[in-house]
Amino acid sequence: MRNNILAQSLRKSLEGSDKTAEVAAPSPAPNADGPKSLKSMADVLSSVSAQAPQDVDPAEIANSEIADRFDVQDGLSDLVESIRSSGQQLPVMLRHRRGAGPRYEVVYGRRRIAACRALGIRVTAYIREMSLDEALMSQALENSARLERSFIEQAVFAAKLEEAGFTAERICQALAIDSSTLSRLRTVVRDIPDQLIQRIGAAQGIGRRPWMELRDLIKGASDKVVKKAVSIVPESGSAAERLEAVISALSSGTINDEPKAQRPRPVSQRTVIAGSVSCHLATGNLVLRADRKQDRAFLRYVEEQLAQLYSDWSSAQAETTNPLIYKD
C-alpha cells in the first residue's frame, strides 16, 4: 500500500511537470512521459506494490553503498518500541547483491532494519532487482517523501549523489528541491570540512541558517583552525548544542589563527640637545641637525671629535667585557 501511494504521487508530479512545461515552453511539445527518472521509479514502485513482502533475516542484509542518514541509531528507541508493540507496519526495500556476504542490500528502510535487529526479529521487505542508479533514486525519493533527513544530511546526501554521477536536475527531482536550494547544499558541504560535519552530527530540527553561518566562519580556514574546531566539539549534548558551540568559538575568535609575529619596526627618536640642535636616532643611523646658522659650527665640532669619541667608547667597552684587565 505504501509503495502504491508513493508511485501514484510520483505520477501526479509527472503530470504536473508536463502542464507547467506547456505554459512555460509551448514549443517544442513537452515529453508526455515526464522526467525519465521519476517515471522509471514510479514504474518500479508500482510493480513492487503488486508483490507480496517477504520476511528476511537481518543478517542477510547489507547497508546501502550511499547512506542518506548519519546515524540510524539516533532516536531509534521509539521505533523499536513501536515495532515491538504493533509490528513492522511498513516493509523496507531490498535489492539483490552479488558476490560474497549478505544476499541483499538495503535500498531504503535502514532504521526499520536496525530496529528489527535490536528486537531479534526478521525484517518484512520487498525484494527487487535494481541497478545502483535505480536504487539510489528510489532511496532518495522514498526518504524525501517521509522528510526524515536533516538539512546537513540532505546536503551530504546530495553531494554523494553528485559524486555518483547524478545530474543536478535529477538530484533536484529526487530530493524534491529547487536549484537554488541545491546550490546552498553544495556550498555547505564544499566549505565545511567533512570531519567537522560528522563530529557535530545530523542536528535534527536545525535548518540551514546555523549551517550557513558555520560555513561563512570556517570557509578557507587553515588546517590548524579546523583541527581546533573539531577538538572543541562537546562529547555530550545534542548535535544542535555541538553546532552552537563551534559557531560561538569561531565567532569569538578563540580558535582562529594567531596573528603572525611581526618584525619590530625601527625605532626613531628625536632628542633636542639645545636650541635648534637636535639628533634623530634610528636603527643604524644618527642624524644631527642644526636649524639655526649660528649653531652649525657645532656640527663641524662633533665631526672633528668623532674619532676620539669612538676611541673612548671602545676602551670603555673593553673594560666592561674584560674586567680583569688593570691599568697602572
C-alpha positions, 0 to 999 in steps of 0.5 A: 500500500505504501509503495502504491501511494508513493508511485501514484504521487510520483505520477501526479508530479509527472503530470504536473511537470508536463502542464507547467512545461506547456505554459512555460515552453509551448514549443517544442511539445513537452515529453508526455512521459515526464522526467525519465527518472521519476517515471522509471521509479514510479514504474518500479514502485508500482510493480513492487506494490503488486508483490507480496513482502517477504520476511528476511533475516537481518543478517542477510542484509547489507547497508546501502553503498550511499547512506542518506542518514548519519546515524540510524541509531539516533532516536531509534528507541521509539521505533523499536518500541513501536515495532515491538508493540504493533509490528513492522507496519511498513516493509523496507526495500531490498535489492539483490547483491552479488558476490560474497556476504549478505544476499541483499542490500538495503535500498531504503528502510535502514532504521526499520532494519536496525530496529528489527535487529535490536528486537531479534526479529526478521525484517518484512521487505520487498525484494527487487532487482535494481541497478545502483542508479535505480536504487539510489533514486528510489532511496532518495525519493522514498526518504524525501517523501517521509522528510526524515533527513536533516538539512546537513544530511540532505546536503551530504546526501546530495553531494554523494549523489553528485559524486555518483554521477547524478545530474543536478536536475535529477538530484533536484527531482529526487530530493524534491528541491529547487536549484537554488536550494541545491546550490546552498547544499553544495556550498555547505558541504564544499566549505565545511570540512567533512570531519567537522560535519560528522563530529557535530552530527545530523542536528535534527530540527536545525535548518540551514541558517546555523549551517550557513553561518558555520560555513561563512566562519570556517570557509578557507580556514587553515588546517590548524583552525579546523583541527581546533574546531573539531577538538572543541566539539562537546562529547555530550549534548545534542548535535544542535548544542555541538553546532552552537558551540563551534559557531560561538568559538569561531565567532569569538575568535578563540580558535582562529589563527594567531596573528603572525609575529611581526618584525619590530619596526625601527625605532626613531627618536628625536632628542633636542640637545639645545636650541635648534640642535637636535639628533634623530636616532634610528636603527643604524643611523644618527642624524644631527641637525642644526636649524639655526646658522649660528649653531652649525659650527657645532656640527663641524665640532662633533665631526672633528671629535668623532674619532676620539669619541669612538676611541673612548667608547671602545676602551670603555667597552673593553673594560666592561667585557674584560674586567680583569684587565688593570691599568697602572 
